[in-house]
Amino acid sequence: MRRVWQYPANGISLAVHSRATGPARFRPVLLLPGTGATARDWDSVAGDLARDRVVHAVNLRGHGLSSWPGDYSIEAMGRDVLGLLPVLGGSLDLVGHSLGGLVAARVARESRQVSRLVLEDVGLPHPRVPAIPARPDGPLDFDWTVVEQIRPQIDRPDPQWPQIFAGVSIPTMVIGGGTQSFVRADHVEQLGRLVADCRVHHLQTGHLVHATDPEGFVRLVREHLDYPWPRAERR
């Protein structure tokens, strides 16, 4: 059963979809989607994981029913999620795709509430030729200003990203989309080498790993997250 909640965080409101269909044998997990995607993008993954834990999928600012403040940055999105964590209570695991993965890395670096981390098709950001895609026709379920403001941060990345990833001290898994993804596999491997406790896997899916191969993605996520709960984590 899904419940949609509105939580105040960092001066805005975040919409969080929560579900659990079976007894909680494992820690709760928080899912962060990529640019332009909402919590519903995680439905197939959340449906599986909810069999034995509480699953929270959040709409980042500017997406879905979360606030659309018109001011968007990876750093601000990280502060939003950091403000949300105390409301969810206790230790939890964090999974982020693409933009959500960059946000998740910032959160995992700052919060001791996060126990394990999964990054989906995220590589160490490198400068690239700036380009803003054309806005699709018709209504969107997110604020197009997100793309206009976030894309330059991706094209001209913060030089602190290596230090941010190196500051993640919790067990981490990175799942790349392989040679079919626009995120280069060597950039994914670079990220993996920066994180002290990290395993890297590649699935030949392209960028949308969890949508293209949900079974393979969930298998790897469970391999990383599932263990008797509660359990002391190495820090």
Long-range contacts (C-beta under 8 A, 24 or more apart in sequence): 4-65, 6-65, 7-84, 7-87, 8-83, 9-80, 9-81, 9-82, 9-83, 9-84, 9-87, 10-76, 10-79, 10-80, 10-82, 10-83, 12-61, 12-66, 12-67, 12-69, 12-80, 13-66, 13-67, 14-58, 14-59, 14-60, 14-61, 14-66, 14-67, 14-80, 14-81, 14-84, 15-39, 15-58, 15-59, 15-64, 15-65, 15-66, 16-56, 16-57, 16-58, 16-59, 16-84, 17-42, 17-46, 17-56, 17-57, 17-58, 18-54, 18-55, 18-56, 18-57, 19-46, 19-47, 19-50, 19-54, 19-55, 20-50, 20-53, 20-54, 20-55, 21-47, 21-50, 21-51, 22-50, 22-51, 22-52, 23-52, 24-52, 24-53, 24-54, 24-229, 25-52, 25-53, 25-228, 25-229, 26-52, 26-53, 26-225, 26-226, 26-227, 26-229, 27-53, 27-90, 27-91, 27-92, 27-93, 27-115, 27-116, 27-225, 27-229, 27-230, 28-53, 28-54, 28-55, 28-56, 28-88, 28-90, 28-92, 28-93, 29-53, 29-54, 29-55, 29-56, 29-92, 29-93, 29-94, 29-95, 29-225, 30-56, 30-57, 30-58, 30-81, 30-85, 30-88, 30-92, 30-93, 30-94, 30-95, 31-55, 31-56, 31-57, 31-58, 31-95, 31-96, 31-100, 32-58, 32-60, 32-81, 32-94, 32-95, 32-96, 32-97, 32-100, 32-101, 32-103, 32-104, 33-57, 33-58, 33-59, 33-60, 33-63, 33-97, 33-98, 33-99, 33-100, 34-97, 34-98, 34-99, 34-100, 34-101, 35-98, 35-99, 35-142, 35-146, 35-147, 35-150, 36-63, 36-140, 36-141, 36-142, 36-146, 36-147, 37-63, 37-97, 37-100, 37-142, 38-63, 38-64, 38-141, 38-142, 39-64, 40-64, 41-97, 41-211, 42-210, 44-210, 44-211, 44-214, 45-95, 45-210, 45-214, 45-217, 45-218, 45-221, 48-214, 48-218, 49-218, 49-221, 49-222, 52-226, 53-229, 56-88, 56-92, 58-84, 60-99, 60-100, 60-103, 62-142, 62-143, 62-145, 62-146, 63-141, 63-142, 63-143, 63-146, 64-141, 64-142, 68-143, 70-143, 70-145, 71-149, 72-143, 72-145, 72-146, 72-149, 72-150, 73-149, 73-150, 73-153, 74-99, 74-102, 74-103, 74-106, 74-150, 74-153, 74-158, 75-106, 77-103, 78-103, 78-106, 78-107, 78-110, 81-107, 82-107, 82-110, 82-111, 85-111, 85-113, 85-114, 86-113, 91-115, 91-230, 91-233, 93-117, 93-118, 93-225, 94-118, 95-120, 95-221, 96-120, 96-122, 97-121, 97-122, 97-209, 97-210, 98-122, 98-183, 98-207, 99-150, 105-164, 105-165, 105-168, 106-164, 108-168, 108-170, 108-172, 109-164, 109-167, 109-168, 112-235, 114-170, 115-170, 115-171, 115-233, 116-170, 116-171, 116-172, 116-173, 116-224, 116-225, 116-233, 117-168, 117-170, 117-171, 117-172, 117-173, 118-172, 118-173, 118-174, 118-175, 118-220, 118-221, 118-224, 118-225, 119-172, 119-173, 119-174, 119-175, 119-191, 120-175, 120-209, 120-210, 120-217, 121-175, 121-176, 121-177, 121-181, 121-183, 121-188, 121-207, 121-208, 121-209, 122-174, 122-183, 122-188, 122-191, 123-176, 123-183, 123-184, 123-185, 123-186, 123-187, 123-188, 123-190, 123-191, 124-161, 124-162, 124-165, 124-187, 124-188, 124-190, 124-191, 124-194, 125-154, 125-157, 125-158, 125-161, 125-187, 126-157, 126-187, 127-155, 127-156, 127-157, 128-154, 128-155, 129-155, 130-155, 130-156, 131-155, 162-194, 165-191, 165-194, 165-195, 166-194, 166-195, 166-196, 168-195, 168-196, 169-196, 169-197, 169-235, 170-197, 170-233, 170-235, 171-197, 171-198, 171-224, 171-233, 171-234, 172-197, 172-198, 172-199, 173-198, 173-199, 173-200, 173-201, 173-220, 173-221, 173-223, 173-224, 174-198, 174-199, 174-200, 174-201, 175-200, 175-201, 175-202, 175-203, 175-209, 175-217, 175-220, 175-221, 176-200, 176-201, 176-202, 176-203, 176-209, 177-202, 177-203, 177-204, 177-205, 177-206, 177-207, 177-208, 177-209, 177-212, 178-202, 178-203, 178-204, 178-205, 178-206, 179-204, 180-204, 180-205, 180-206, 181-205, 181-206, 181-207, 182-207, 183-207, 197-234, 199-224
